[in-house]
Amino acid sequence: YSMIIVDIEKFGQRKNPDQHWLRRQMYDVLETAATQAGIPWSDCHRADRGDGVIILIPASVAKENITEGFVREVGTELGAYARRSRESVAMRMRMALHAGDVVRDDHGWVGAELNTACRLVDLPALRDALAQMSRARLALVVSDMWFNTVVWHDPGAVDHRDFTRVPIKTKELDDWGWIHVPGHPRPDISPSTKPTR
């Protein structure tokens, strides 16, 4: 599966009614974006994360379409939402893209690659990148594998030079991620982690 992990920024700082509202709007944004990008929402498996969602997309859907079409449409939908919402329910998202094998048991989905995707969306560098861009609606991180097999080849309007490489170091993961804030300059991240390509 291709894996999309989404989190709403500062979700836990909202009042309960606003959290409830934001969750409904998040799902509306994602479903509309998938439909607009030609990704059948009914074919996508979803697992709720409270302040976000895990979306598993069958491997038959081109990763290029996720990187280009889905990400673009999420940004469009977030912009439309921002124009009609009040500050207390402002919605900005962090999104991670990865792919790999997962298995399903009686309680949901599990697998090392899913763990990696969830670590990506929680990267402090991704949070910082979104915080730096006060007018941005979305900050994206892709795994090193996704970058090298999809982004580096510049599908559609995606330009690999717009991504910044950052280290991922946790107790079970030592790898790289690539951060991009669509429609905005590359975030100011330590020069030691700039991409080498």
C-alpha positions as CSV (number, residue, x, y, z in Angstrom):
1,Y,0.0,0.0,0.0
2,S,0.8,3.7,-0.4
3,M,0.5,5.3,3.0
4,I,-0.8,8.7,3.8
5,I,-0.6,9.9,7.4
6,V,-2.3,13.2,8.2
7,D,-2.4,15.2,11.4
8,I,-4.1,18.5,12.2
9,E,-1.8,21.1,13.7
10,K,-2.5,22.1,17.3
11,F,-5.5,19.9,17.5
12,G,-5.1,19.2,21.2
13,Q,-5.3,22.9,22.0
14,R,-8.9,23.2,20.8
15,K,-12.1,22.8,22.8
16,N,-14.0,19.6,22.4
17,P,-16.7,21.0,20.1
18,D,-14.0,22.5,17.9
19,Q,-12.1,19.2,17.8
20,H,-15.3,17.4,16.8
21,W,-15.9,19.9,14.0
22,L,-12.4,19.7,12.8
23,R,-12.4,15.9,12.5
24,R,-15.5,16.1,10.3
25,Q,-13.9,18.8,8.1
26,M,-10.7,16.8,7.9
27,Y,-12.5,13.8,6.5
28,D,-14.4,16.0,4.1
29,V,-11.2,17.6,2.8
30,L,-9.4,14.3,2.3
31,E,-12.4,12.5,0.6
32,T,-12.9,15.5,-1.7
33,A,-9.2,15.7,-2.5
34,A,-9.0,12.0,-3.3
35,T,-12.1,12.2,-5.6
36,Q,-10.7,15.2,-7.4
37,A,-7.4,13.4,-7.9
38,G,-9.1,10.4,-9.3
39,I,-8.4,8.1,-6.3
40,P,-11.5,6.0,-5.4
41,W,-12.1,6.9,-1.7
42,S,-14.1,3.6,-1.3
43,D,-10.9,1.6,-2.2
44,C,-8.8,3.4,0.5
45,H,-8.6,1.8,4.0
46,R,-8.7,4.3,6.8
47,A,-7.7,4.2,10.5
48,D,-8.6,7.1,12.7
49,R,-5.8,8.7,14.9
50,G,-8.0,11.2,16.8
51,D,-6.2,14.3,15.5
52,G,-5.5,12.7,12.2
53,V,-6.0,9.6,10.0
54,I,-4.0,6.8,8.4
55,I,-5.0,6.2,4.7
56,L,-3.8,3.1,2.9
57,I,-4.1,3.3,-0.9
58,P,-3.8,0.2,-3.0
59,A,-0.6,-0.2,-4.9
60,S,-2.5,0.0,-8.2
61,V,-2.9,3.8,-7.7
62,A,0.2,5.5,-9.1
63,K,2.4,7.1,-6.5
64,E,2.9,10.0,-8.9
65,N,-0.8,10.8,-8.7
66,I,-0.7,10.8,-4.9
67,T,2.4,13.0,-4.9
68,E,1.1,15.4,-7.5
69,G,-2.7,15.2,-7.6
70,F,-3.8,14.3,-4.1
71,V,-1.3,16.7,-2.4
72,R,-2.4,19.5,-4.7
73,E,-6.1,18.9,-4.1
74,V,-5.6,18.7,-0.3
75,G,-4.0,22.1,-0.5
76,T,-6.8,23.4,-2.6
77,E,-9.5,22.1,-0.2
78,L,-7.6,23.5,2.8
79,G,-7.5,26.9,1.1
80,A,-11.3,26.8,0.5
81,Y,-11.9,25.7,4.1
82,A,-9.7,28.6,5.4
83,R,-11.7,31.2,3.5
84,R,-15.0,30.2,5.2
85,S,-13.8,29.2,8.7
86,R,-13.1,31.2,11.9
87,E,-9.8,31.3,13.7
88,S,-10.8,28.9,16.5
89,V,-11.3,26.1,13.9
90,A,-8.5,27.0,11.6
91,M,-7.1,23.8,10.0
92,R,-3.5,23.3,8.9
93,M,-2.2,19.8,8.2
94,R,1.0,17.8,8.3
95,M,1.2,14.9,5.9
96,A,3.5,12.0,5.4
97,L,3.9,9.8,2.3
98,H,5.5,6.3,2.5
99,A,4.8,2.9,1.0
100,G,5.3,-0.8,1.9
101,D,3.7,-4.0,3.2
102,V,1.2,-4.0,6.1
103,V,-1.0,-6.7,7.5
104,R,-4.4,-6.5,9.0
105,D,-5.5,-8.3,12.2
106,D,-8.7,-8.1,14.2
107,H,-7.8,-4.7,15.5
108,G,-6.4,-2.9,12.5
109,W,-3.3,-2.5,10.5
110,V,0.3,-3.2,11.5
111,G,3.8,-3.3,10.0
112,A,7.2,-1.7,10.2
113,E,6.6,0.5,7.2
114,L,3.5,1.9,8.8
115,N,5.5,2.7,11.9
116,T,7.9,4.6,9.7
117,A,5.1,6.6,8.1
118,C,3.8,7.5,11.6
119,R,7.2,8.6,12.7
120,L,7.5,10.8,9.7
121,V,4.4,12.8,10.3
122,D,5.5,13.5,13.9
123,L,9.0,14.8,13.0
124,P,9.9,18.0,14.9
125,A,11.4,19.4,11.7
126,L,8.0,19.0,9.9
127,R,6.2,20.8,12.7
128,D,8.8,23.5,12.6
129,A,8.5,23.8,8.8
130,L,4.7,24.4,9.1
131,A,5.2,26.8,12.0
132,Q,7.6,28.9,10.0
133,M,5.1,29.4,7.2
134,S,2.2,31.2,8.8
135,R,0.3,31.4,5.5
136,A,0.8,27.7,4.6
137,R,-2.0,25.2,4.9
138,L,0.0,22.0,4.5
139,A,3.5,20.7,5.2
140,L,4.5,17.5,3.5
141,V,7.2,14.9,4.3
142,V,8.0,11.9,2.2
143,S,10.2,9.0,3.1
144,D,13.7,8.6,1.5
145,M,12.3,5.7,-0.5
146,W,9.4,7.8,-1.8
147,F,11.7,10.6,-2.6
148,N,14.1,8.5,-4.6
149,T,11.5,6.4,-6.5
150,V,8.9,9.1,-7.1
151,V,9.8,12.7,-6.3
152,W,13.4,12.7,-7.7
153,H,12.0,11.9,-11.1
154,D,9.9,15.1,-11.0
155,P,6.4,13.7,-11.8
156,G,4.1,16.4,-13.1
157,A,4.7,19.8,-11.5
158,V,6.6,18.3,-8.6
159,D,10.2,19.6,-8.4
160,H,12.6,17.6,-6.3
161,R,14.6,20.7,-5.6
162,D,11.7,22.1,-3.5
163,F,12.4,19.4,-0.9
164,T,14.8,19.6,2.0
165,R,16.4,16.4,3.5
166,V,16.2,16.0,7.2
167,P,17.4,13.2,9.5
168,I,15.0,10.8,11.2
169,K,16.5,9.4,14.4
170,T,14.4,7.4,16.8
171,K,15.0,4.3,18.9
172,E,14.0,2.1,16.0
173,L,14.6,4.2,13.0
174,D,17.7,5.9,11.5
175,D,16.9,7.3,8.1
176,W,16.1,10.4,6.1
177,G,12.9,12.3,5.3
178,W,12.3,15.0,2.7
179,I,10.2,18.1,3.6
180,H,8.2,20.4,1.3
181,V,5.7,23.2,2.0
182,P,3.7,23.4,-1.2
183,G,3.5,26.9,-2.6
184,H,6.2,28.3,-0.3
185,P,10.0,28.6,-0.2
186,R,12.0,25.7,1.2
187,P,11.9,25.8,5.0
188,D,14.9,27.1,7.0
189,I,16.4,23.9,8.2
190,S,20.0,23.3,9.4
191,P,22.5,23.4,6.4
192,S,23.9,20.1,7.5
193,T,20.7,18.4,6.4
194,K,20.3,20.1,3.0
195,P,19.8,17.6,0.1
196,T,22.9,16.5,-1.7
197,R,21.3,15.7,-5.1
